[in-house]
Amino acid sequence: MKTKTLSLLLSFFLFANCEENSGNDTIALLALLGRQCKSMPQKIESYNPNIGVLEDTFRCSASGLVYRCQRDGNDFVNIRTYLSIQGAKLGVVDPPDASNFFIVGQRGLASLKVVDQFDPSNVARYFTYVYDSAHRLVSNKNELNSATISFTDYDGNGFPLGGGSISYASDSGMPSEIFDSGYSITYNSKGWAKIAGDSSESHEYVSSGSVEICE
């Protein structure tokens, strides 16, 4: 009876707040039902940081452990499927158009797939990830060409070092900035990307709203 009552309360809450940014309250109610969730950006805007011009807008949704983002005016959708919330909570959230698809700062991510929403057989990118029992990234595989990158060395927070090519600035165990072979990404206090790029090109990201991946 208690579980049924909580379920009814949650359903009413989600309906009553469907037009509001109520991510934190939703997570609290889901916790009462024994569910674990991680908050993700609902809308991500990409700007040219040099002149402040809006480049792209991504709109995102979540269902279970699947997080989907789509660029306005584009048929392709970025689909991230997570293994667990426990692992996902240990990592950051990269923007949908990040050019570094190693995604070394994310954890608990099972796969990243970019497909045409009208033709799922048209796959632009497809990466899968393997972790050890401590949720540390062990390998990153490009499923389109079978190229695999393995990791065996980590920093004190469990993030891969890639033989010394990758380094981190951290805030309470979570990366605040990642450097990887000339490419870098900085993150806000939520672990959401702020600025990404290299010496030739960079993007500034403004995230708003939130959706929750849950299990």
Backbone bond lengths (Angstrom), bond angles and torsions (degrees), N, CA, C in turn:
res aa  C-N    CA-C-N  psi(-1)  N-CA   C-N-CA  omega(-1)  CA-C   N-CA-C  phi
1 M - - - 1.464 - - 1.523 111.55 -
2 K 1.355 116.22 -39.09 1.461 119.55 179.75 1.513 111.01 -63.19
3 T 1.343 116.59 -44.03 1.461 120.41 179.85 1.520 111.30 -63.47
4 K 1.355 116.06 -40.42 1.462 120.22 179.25 1.521 110.26 -63.94
5 T 1.345 116.94 -42.24 1.463 120.74 179.62 1.517 110.99 -62.94
6 L 1.330 116.49 -43.66 1.463 120.27 179.58 1.522 110.72 -65.03
7 S 1.331 116.99 -37.06 1.461 120.38 178.60 1.515 110.96 -63.88
8 L 1.345 116.90 -42.80 1.458 120.78 178.26 1.521 110.67 -64.42
9 L 1.336 116.74 -39.63 1.463 121.24 179.02 1.517 110.31 -64.11
10 L 1.320 116.37 -42.76 1.455 120.11 179.36 1.516 111.15 -64.11
11 S 1.328 117.60 -44.35 1.462 121.18 179.81 1.521 110.96 -59.56
12 F 1.350 116.66 -43.10 1.457 120.52 179.36 1.523 110.02 -64.84
13 F 1.337 116.34 -42.05 1.465 120.28 -178.05 1.523 111.18 -62.68
14 L 1.342 116.21 -45.61 1.456 119.84 -178.76 1.516 110.80 -64.42
15 F 1.352 117.78 -38.14 1.455 120.92 178.95 1.524 110.67 -67.14
16 A 1.332 116.55 -43.69 1.465 121.25 -176.56 1.508 112.01 -68.25
17 N 1.342 117.72 -24.81 1.453 120.23 -175.00 1.525 112.80 -114.77
18 C 1.317 118.35 20.81 1.448 120.59 -173.71 1.514 112.46 -64.90
19 E 1.337 119.12 -20.96 1.455 121.33 -179.82 1.518 112.50 -99.41
20 E 1.329 117.39 4.09 1.449 120.20 -176.36 1.517 110.70 -115.93
21 N 1.357 115.71 160.95 1.456 120.71 175.95 1.517 107.82 -84.46
22 S 1.327 116.30 86.18 1.458 120.94 -173.25 1.520 111.38 -114.40
23 G 1.340 117.02 31.32 1.450 121.51 -174.68 1.509 114.08 -56.39
24 N 1.338 118.26 -46.08 1.464 120.83 -177.23 1.521 111.69 -64.85
25 D 1.344 117.43 -41.67 1.456 120.81 179.23 1.524 110.99 -67.27
26 T 1.333 116.25 -37.50 1.454 119.80 178.73 1.519 110.72 -63.22
27 I 1.326 116.65 -43.76 1.462 120.83 178.66 1.519 110.53 -60.59
28 A 1.354 116.85 -39.78 1.460 120.78 -179.93 1.527 110.80 -62.72
29 L 1.341 116.74 -42.28 1.460 119.75 179.72 1.529 111.74 -69.23
30 L 1.346 115.68 -38.41 1.461 118.54 177.35 1.518 110.99 -63.73
31 A 1.339 116.25 -33.12 1.461 119.69 178.41 1.530 110.68 -63.78
32 L 1.353 116.56 -33.46 1.457 120.06 178.03 1.528 111.19 -63.58
33 L 1.314 116.26 -27.30 1.455 120.93 179.28 1.523 111.67 -91.47
34 G 1.325 116.99 7.22 1.449 120.68 178.62 1.511 113.89 80.20
35 R 1.341 118.18 15.26 1.456 121.56 179.29 1.521 109.92 -97.06
36 Q 1.328 115.29 145.07 1.455 121.87 177.92 1.523 109.17 -107.50
37 C 1.334 116.65 135.98 1.464 120.64 -176.84 1.521 111.23 -136.57
38 K 1.327 115.01 159.73 1.454 122.27 173.66 1.520 107.86 -132.00
39 S 1.318 116.11 133.04 1.458 121.55 -178.66 1.525 110.64 -81.19
40 M 1.339 115.33 135.60 1.464 122.86 -179.66 1.527 108.97 -129.28
41 P 1.337 118.58 154.05 1.467 120.51 179.12 1.529 112.36 -62.87
42 Q 1.322 115.70 140.09 1.461 120.59 177.39 1.529 111.20 -91.93
43 K 1.314 116.08 -33.22 1.469 121.79 179.04 1.521 108.22 -136.08
44 I 1.328 116.39 131.41 1.461 121.60 -178.95 1.520 108.27 -128.27
45 E 1.326 116.38 121.88 1.458 121.52 178.18 1.522 108.68 -109.18
46 S 1.318 115.65 133.78 1.455 122.07 -179.41 1.529 109.39 -107.08
47 Y 1.334 115.95 128.20 1.456 121.63 -178.02 1.524 110.89 -120.39
48 N 1.324 115.83 152.68 1.458 121.06 167.24 1.521 106.50 -79.53
49 P 1.333 119.06 111.29 1.465 120.62 -173.58 1.523 114.08 -66.87
50 N 1.324 117.44 -17.85 1.467 120.13 -178.46 1.523 112.04 -77.51
51 I 1.333 116.66 -35.12 1.461 119.47 -177.30 1.528 112.51 -124.93
52 G 1.339 117.37 -1.11 1.460 121.48 175.71 1.513 115.02 69.36
53 V 1.337 117.63 25.53 1.460 121.46 -179.05 1.530 110.02 -90.11
54 L 1.341 116.44 132.92 1.454 121.39 177.28 1.522 110.00 -67.25
55 E 1.345 116.26 123.37 1.463 121.00 -179.20 1.524 111.91 -96.79
56 D 1.329 116.05 -49.86 1.457 120.81 -176.66 1.520 110.43 -147.46
57 T 1.331 114.86 155.42 1.460 122.08 173.20 1.516 108.53 -126.93
58 F 1.331 116.05 128.00 1.460 121.94 177.64 1.529 108.72 -111.60
59 R 1.316 116.44 136.66 1.465 121.81 177.21 1.531 107.68 -117.52
60 C 1.335 114.69 130.12 1.461 119.57 -168.96 1.524 112.23 -123.39
61 S 1.314 115.36 154.34 1.460 122.48 176.76 1.526 108.28 -142.59
62 A 1.322 115.34 165.56 1.460 119.93 -179.19 1.517 110.02 -138.42
63 S 1.328 115.59 146.04 1.454 122.21 174.60 1.517 107.37 -147.37
64 G 1.335 115.93 114.47 1.452 118.82 -175.94 1.515 110.74 61.73
65 L 1.319 116.75 -123.24 1.464 121.82 -179.67 1.528 112.11 -100.94
66 V 1.329 116.50 16.10 1.462 121.24 -178.53 1.535 110.15 -109.32
67 Y 1.332 115.67 129.41 1.460 123.23 -179.32 1.521 107.70 -120.28
68 R 1.345 116.97 121.82 1.457 122.52 -174.87 1.526 110.14 -119.25
69 C 1.331 116.11 133.87 1.465 121.14 176.42 1.525 109.57 -131.87
70 Q 1.332 115.24 137.48 1.460 119.61 -179.85 1.519 110.11 -131.80
71 R 1.316 114.53 135.44 1.457 121.66 178.11 1.524 109.83 -76.56
72 D 1.323 118.01 135.84 1.460 121.23 176.54 1.532 109.81 -56.73
73 G 1.334 116.11 132.21 1.451 120.89 177.10 1.512 115.04 77.85
74 N 1.350 117.41 12.91 1.457 120.86 -178.55 1.526 109.09 -127.84
75 D 1.337 116.64 140.15 1.458 120.89 -177.50 1.520 113.31 -80.83
76 F 1.348 117.42 -15.24 1.457 119.54 -175.94 1.526 111.72 -86.59
77 V 1.322 115.06 141.74 1.457 120.89 -179.15 1.529 109.14 -120.17
78 N 1.332 115.68 136.70 1.459 123.47 178.60 1.524 108.22 -91.48
79 I 1.328 117.38 116.44 1.468 121.80 -175.37 1.523 109.66 -115.39
80 R 1.328 116.50 119.06 1.460 120.96 176.92 1.534 108.25 -114.07
81 T 1.310 114.85 124.71 1.461 121.05 -179.98 1.522 108.17 -113.73
82 Y 1.330 116.19 126.48 1.458 121.46 -176.38 1.516 111.54 -100.03
83 L 1.339 114.79 151.87 1.461 121.50 176.68 1.514 111.49 -78.76
84 S 1.350 115.92 -40.82 1.458 120.57 -176.63 1.519 110.01 -161.71
85 I 1.329 115.52 154.14 1.464 120.44 174.89 1.524 109.85 -71.36
86 Q 1.324 116.93 -34.25 1.463 120.44 179.01 1.517 110.67 -56.66
87 G 1.326 116.57 -44.32 1.455 119.91 177.81 1.519 111.65 -72.65
88 A 1.332 117.23 -42.64 1.465 121.18 -177.28 1.521 112.27 -59.93
89 K 1.332 117.20 -35.80 1.461 120.99 -178.73 1.530 112.63 -66.69
90 L 1.308 117.30 -16.70 1.461 120.61 -178.89 1.527 112.69 -84.14
91 G 1.341 116.76 -10.25 1.449 119.88 -174.12 1.508 114.44 -122.67
92 V 1.325 114.84 179.51 1.462 122.52 -178.30 1.530 109.86 -97.23
93 V 1.340 115.69 -179.92 1.468 121.66 179.36 1.523 108.58 -122.32
94 D 1.325 116.66 111.37 1.455 120.89 178.35 1.528 110.72 -80.71
95 P 1.335 118.26 156.26 1.468 120.67 178.07 1.525 110.99 -71.23
96 P 1.334 117.82 156.53 1.464 121.05 -177.04 1.525 113.93 -61.59
97 D 1.333 117.72 -26.67 1.465 120.09 -176.91 1.522 113.08 -103.09
98 A 1.345 117.79 15.91 1.461 120.06 -179.75 1.520 109.90 -58.82
99 S 1.334 116.70 132.79 1.460 120.22 -175.83 1.516 112.37 -81.62
100 N 1.333 118.38 -15.62 1.453 121.43 179.06 1.525 109.21 -92.25
101 F 1.317 117.17 96.89 1.457 120.20 -174.64 1.520 113.42 -88.07
102 F 1.346 117.23 12.94 1.462 118.69 168.94 1.529 108.75 -68.12
103 I 1.339 117.26 -35.11 1.455 123.84 -179.71 1.530 110.59 50.39
104 V 1.313 116.05 52.21 1.465 120.65 -174.66 1.525 112.97 -70.40
105 G 1.338 118.60 -19.67 1.458 120.41 -179.75 1.509 114.07 -87.31
106 Q 1.337 116.91 -13.07 1.457 120.45 178.27 1.518 109.31 -89.59
107 R 1.325 115.92 147.21 1.456 120.99 179.66 1.529 108.54 -137.02
108 G 1.312 115.64 152.62 1.455 119.55 -177.72 1.511 113.36 79.13
109 L 1.337 117.05 4.02 1.460 121.13 -178.58 1.526 109.72 -86.44
110 A 1.318 117.23 121.02 1.464 121.04 -179.23 1.522 111.68 -83.16
111 S 1.346 116.15 -41.31 1.464 119.00 -177.97 1.514 111.39 -157.07
112 L 1.321 114.50 155.18 1.458 122.79 172.26 1.517 106.48 -128.92
113 K 1.321 115.69 122.20 1.466 120.35 -176.53 1.519 109.31 -133.94
114 V 1.320 116.39 132.95 1.461 122.02 176.82 1.516 107.38 -116.05
115 V 1.340 116.49 113.78 1.469 121.17 -174.73 1.524 110.81 -132.51
116 D 1.321 114.77 157.63 1.456 122.03 173.87 1.530 107.57 -72.33
117 Q 1.341 117.31 123.30 1.462 119.84 -176.91 1.527 112.44 -64.69
118 F 1.331 117.88 -23.41 1.465 121.06 -179.40 1.530 111.98 -95.19
119 D 1.324 116.73 -14.70 1.459 121.41 179.22 1.526 108.36 -143.31
120 P 1.348 118.04 84.92 1.464 122.10 -176.45 1.523 114.60 -57.59
121 S 1.344 117.20 -18.29 1.470 119.68 178.02 1.528 111.63 -75.99
122 N 1.323 116.24 -14.58 1.472 121.41 178.29 1.529 107.76 -88.29
123 V 1.316 116.62 94.49 1.466 122.52 -174.90 1.517 109.73 -105.91
124 A 1.322 116.58 119.96 1.455 120.83 -179.65 1.530 111.84 -86.10
125 R 1.340 117.35 -38.38 1.462 121.90 178.54 1.524 108.45 -146.02
126 Y 1.333 115.13 146.32 1.457 118.94 178.41 1.530 108.51 -155.24
127 F 1.314 116.04 109.66 1.455 122.42 -180.00 1.530 109.63 -123.47
128 T 1.322 116.37 142.52 1.463 121.39 174.25 1.525 109.14 -123.60
129 Y 1.347 115.55 155.95 1.460 121.04 -172.49 1.522 110.33 -133.63
130 V 1.337 115.34 143.43 1.456 122.08 178.74 1.528 108.10 -122.14
131 Y 1.342 116.21 139.64 1.467 121.99 -178.16 1.519 110.02 -126.70
132 D 1.341 115.29 159.54 1.463 119.18 174.36 1.528 109.15 -92.22
133 S 1.322 116.51 -174.22 1.466 120.58 -175.33 1.531 112.57 -67.05
134 A 1.336 117.46 -16.01 1.467 121.91 177.69 1.525 111.58 -96.79
135 H 1.326 116.64 14.40 1.471 123.52 179.99 1.526 112.13 62.75
136 R 1.319 117.26 29.02 1.462 121.36 175.72 1.529 109.18 -93.50
137 L 1.329 115.65 138.58 1.463 120.71 -177.77 1.531 110.26 -65.97
138 V 1.327 116.47 123.86 1.468 122.34 179.87 1.524 111.10 -100.23
139 S 1.329 116.95 -39.10 1.463 119.15 179.86 1.517 111.78 -155.22
140 N 1.324 113.99 154.58 1.459 123.80 177.96 1.525 106.34 -127.94
141 K 1.330 117.67 119.64 1.466 121.12 -176.87 1.518 111.02 -118.34
142 N 1.325 115.53 131.31 1.457 121.71 171.93 1.522 107.09 -86.45
143 E 1.319 116.95 107.48 1.458 121.49 -174.70 1.524 112.91 -70.89
144 L 1.332 117.95 -13.24 1.458 120.59 -179.53 1.520 112.31 -81.84
145 N 1.346 116.79 -25.29 1.464 118.82 179.22 1.529 112.98 -133.07
146 S 1.344 116.37 4.63 1.473 123.93 178.37 1.526 113.77 67.25
147 A 1.327 118.72 9.49 1.467 120.80 176.61 1.527 109.31 -68.79
148 T 1.325 116.49 129.63 1.457 121.61 -176.23 1.521 110.29 -125.61
149 I 1.323 116.23 135.55 1.456 122.59 174.85 1.518 107.82 -114.13
150 S 1.317 116.56 127.22 1.465 121.39 -178.01 1.516 110.61 -107.71
151 F 1.331 116.24 150.78 1.453 122.41 179.64 1.523 109.52 -126.69
152 T 1.323 115.24 135.67 1.468 120.12 -179.92 1.522 112.64 -130.81
153 D 1.347 117.54 -9.73 1.465 120.52 -179.64 1.527 110.16 -121.57
154 Y 1.346 116.36 143.45 1.462 121.56 -172.41 1.526 110.52 -139.72
155 D 1.334 115.17 158.48 1.463 118.76 173.53 1.532 108.70 -83.79
156 G 1.324 116.70 -177.44 1.457 120.46 -176.08 1.508 114.58 -65.73
157 N 1.340 117.74 -16.03 1.463 121.37 178.64 1.526 113.00 -98.41
158 G 1.331 116.71 2.64 1.448 120.27 176.35 1.514 115.40 90.78
159 F 1.342 117.83 15.63 1.458 120.90 178.89 1.528 109.84 -98.55
160 P 1.344 117.72 139.60 1.470 121.22 -173.88 1.529 113.15 -67.29
161 L 1.331 114.92 144.08 1.459 122.01 -179.27 1.525 112.09 -101.11
162 G 1.322 117.19 -14.76 1.459 120.30 177.12 1.511 113.97 57.84
163 G 1.321 116.08 39.71 1.460 119.52 179.89 1.511 113.87 71.21
164 G 1.315 116.11 17.03 1.463 120.78 177.94 1.515 114.72 104.33
165 S 1.327 117.93 -4.27 1.470 120.57 -179.78 1.520 112.43 -80.44
166 I 1.348 117.68 -16.32 1.457 122.45 -176.82 1.525 109.31 -115.56
167 S 1.334 116.18 136.86 1.464 120.35 176.61 1.522 109.50 -140.34
168 Y 1.348 115.42 165.13 1.462 120.67 -172.44 1.529 111.30 -137.65
169 A 1.328 113.79 146.39 1.455 121.13 161.84 1.513 104.53 -107.69
170 S 1.325 117.86 131.97 1.464 119.74 -171.51 1.517 112.87 -121.67
171 D 1.332 115.38 154.18 1.457 123.61 175.55 1.523 107.29 -133.97
172 S 1.318 116.58 107.77 1.471 122.67 -179.04 1.530 112.12 56.43
173 G 1.329 115.76 40.70 1.450 120.59 176.19 1.506 115.05 87.00
174 M 1.336 118.25 -10.01 1.458 122.37 -179.89 1.533 108.60 -106.64
175 P 1.340 118.93 136.87 1.464 119.54 179.01 1.527 112.69 -59.01
176 S 1.331 115.73 130.77 1.461 120.72 170.09 1.525 109.28 -98.86
177 E 1.340 116.27 -18.26 1.461 122.07 174.53 1.528 108.78 -158.48
178 I 1.328 115.16 140.78 1.464 121.92 177.82 1.521 108.87 -123.38
179 F 1.327 115.71 133.90 1.461 121.92 177.33 1.526 108.01 -115.85
180 D 1.326 116.75 127.03 1.463 120.28 -176.99 1.524 109.55 -143.64
181 S 1.334 115.67 99.65 1.474 122.01 175.38 1.529 112.62 50.68
182 G 1.316 116.76 49.95 1.458 121.77 177.72 1.509 114.69 90.83
183 Y 1.320 117.40 -13.70 1.463 122.65 179.52 1.524 108.27 -100.85
184 S 1.319 117.27 141.81 1.466 119.61 179.04 1.521 110.82 -140.99
185 I 1.334 115.60 151.72 1.461 122.56 174.54 1.522 107.97 -134.71
186 T 1.338 117.15 132.21 1.456 121.64 173.00 1.522 109.04 -107.81
187 Y 1.339 115.99 154.11 1.462 121.66 -173.73 1.516 110.80 -130.83
188 N 1.344 116.23 154.29 1.453 120.21 175.95 1.530 109.54 -86.67
189 S 1.333 117.16 -173.21 1.461 121.15 -175.42 1.529 113.02 -66.51
190 K 1.349 117.22 -18.84 1.464 121.10 177.13 1.526 112.30 -85.72
191 G 1.338 116.44 -7.34 1.455 119.81 -175.54 1.518 112.55 85.12
192 W 1.332 117.80 15.44 1.463 122.83 177.87 1.524 108.75 -94.95
193 A 1.326 116.88 141.20 1.459 122.10 -175.39 1.537 112.02 -60.84
194 K 1.359 115.53 140.39 1.463 122.18 175.94 1.523 111.31 -111.23
195 I 1.341 116.50 -51.33 1.460 121.52 -178.78 1.528 108.49 -138.67
196 A 1.324 116.82 135.02 1.461 121.22 179.06 1.520 109.69 -139.67
197 G 1.344 115.81 143.60 1.453 119.62 176.07 1.511 113.41 151.75
198 D 1.321 115.17 -168.38 1.458 121.18 177.70 1.515 108.66 -132.76
199 S 1.325 117.28 -164.09 1.468 121.08 -175.11 1.525 113.10 -67.26
200 S 1.334 116.84 -21.08 1.463 119.61 -177.37 1.522 113.68 -95.75
201 E 1.330 117.42 -23.11 1.467 120.48 -176.91 1.519 110.36 -159.00
202 S 1.321 116.23 139.86 1.461 119.55 176.25 1.524 109.87 -145.21
203 H 1.337 114.69 161.87 1.463 121.73 -179.49 1.518 108.89 -135.56
204 E 1.321 115.43 141.15 1.465 121.39 174.68 1.519 108.00 -106.35
205 Y 1.355 116.30 135.02 1.451 120.16 -175.62 1.525 111.16 -115.85
206 V 1.326 115.14 133.93 1.466 121.44 175.17 1.525 107.18 -118.71
207 S 1.321 116.26 115.16 1.454 121.51 -177.89 1.530 110.82 -104.24
208 S 1.319 116.17 144.24 1.464 120.41 178.72 1.523 109.22 -144.61
209 G 1.331 115.40 159.29 1.454 120.37 -177.29 1.497 110.84 65.57
210 S 1.318 117.45 176.06 1.458 120.91 176.80 1.528 110.46 -155.90
211 V 1.312 114.31 148.39 1.458 122.84 171.04 1.516 106.18 -129.07
212 E 1.337 117.23 162.36 1.459 119.62 -175.46 1.519 111.96 -122.12
213 I 1.333 115.37 128.80 1.451 119.32 165.70 1.529 105.44 -86.05
214 C 1.316 117.01 138.02 1.462 120.16 -173.75 1.521 111.62 -141.57
215 E 1.309 115.49 159.15 1.464 121.29 171.38 1.516 109.25 -142.42
